[in-house]
Amino acid sequence: MNPLKNLETILTNLVEGTFGRVFRSEVRPMELARRLTREMDAHRTQSVSRVYAPHEFAVWLSPEDRGLYEGVEHDLIDELCAYLLEHARRENLMLSAPPQIVFHTDEQLALGEFGIEAAPTRLQEPEPVAEEEPEQREQSAQEPRAVQKEQHGETMIYSSSQRIGGAVQEARARRSTRAVLVVGGRRVLVPPPGAVMGRSRECDIVLDDAGVSRRHAEIRPTEEDWVLADLGSTNGVRINGRALRGKHALQLGDRIELGNTELVFDVR
């Protein structure tokens, strides 16, 4: 079967199938699938003639989100592993073993937040996972999915707004001061690691405004404050009525203009 068709079928099952109906929390299986592939891509390693990618992943969920997976967790993991395998085949990525995923619970994560860690890529001749026999796939699926935490790199934390994450430890350190953007009277909580704002549905904060670029601007935390930066947008960014040049350390009440949309910076 065409790998692209396989990807579409698996993703449809995650969105509209059993998991989409059973799992009603802020975190959707589709989001997990997309973020896992993004982490796989982010940790690619180029050798002389091959491109390697990690096959082991750890996923952290809030207690509330994890509880809603009860009874379907193993089935979902199998679907996510299948999605990662099809993605690797489509992108011609070499894996040292079939994908493995293990779920954990993190008490400090809020509903709708989840973390992902990718194990370091192993530069070794992998088993040809693209040519596995059905018996081998079944045996691999029955093997324990334990992934040792100390073998992993940075944990990237995401929210249901599909934000680009930072390290979990950084997110926790800043959890006491959360940034808020007021848009049209609606208060939007900025994820602890920051957010990309734009028209694209892949952005953390999506703005339905024709004057806004697909990836228009970003807001990121530093040790002392929150910083706003233009991402090379077509129409630029205005802060308090002035064109933004470089980066701007945000203050309470700052007015951010992206296209025809105004956002007001606040904290809680």
Salt bridges, closest charged atoms under 4 A:
GLU39 OE1 - HIS43 ND1 3.82
ASP41 OD1 - ARG44 NH2 3.02
ASP41 OD1 - HIS87 NE2 2.87
GLU56 OE1 - ARG122 NH2 2.93
GLU73 OE1 - ARG66 NE 2.65
ASP78 OD1 - ARG145 NH2 2.27
GLU86 OE2 - ARG89 NH1 3.39
GLU91 OE1 - ARG44 NH2 3.38
ASP106 OD2 - ARG172 NH2 2.11
GLU113 OE2 - ARG163 NH2 3.66
GLU113 OE1 - ARG175 NH1 3.29
GLU113 OE2 - ARG178 NH2 3.78
GLU117 OE1 - HIS152 ND1 3.72
GLU125 OE1 - ARG50 NH2 3.78
GLU202 OE1 - ARG38 NH2 3.44
GLU218 OE1 - ARG220 NE 3.05
ASP254 OD2 - HIS248 NE2 2.94
GLU257 OE2 - ARG255 NH1 3.88
GLU262 OE1 - ARG255 NH1 3.61
ASP266 OD2 - ARG187 NH1 3.30
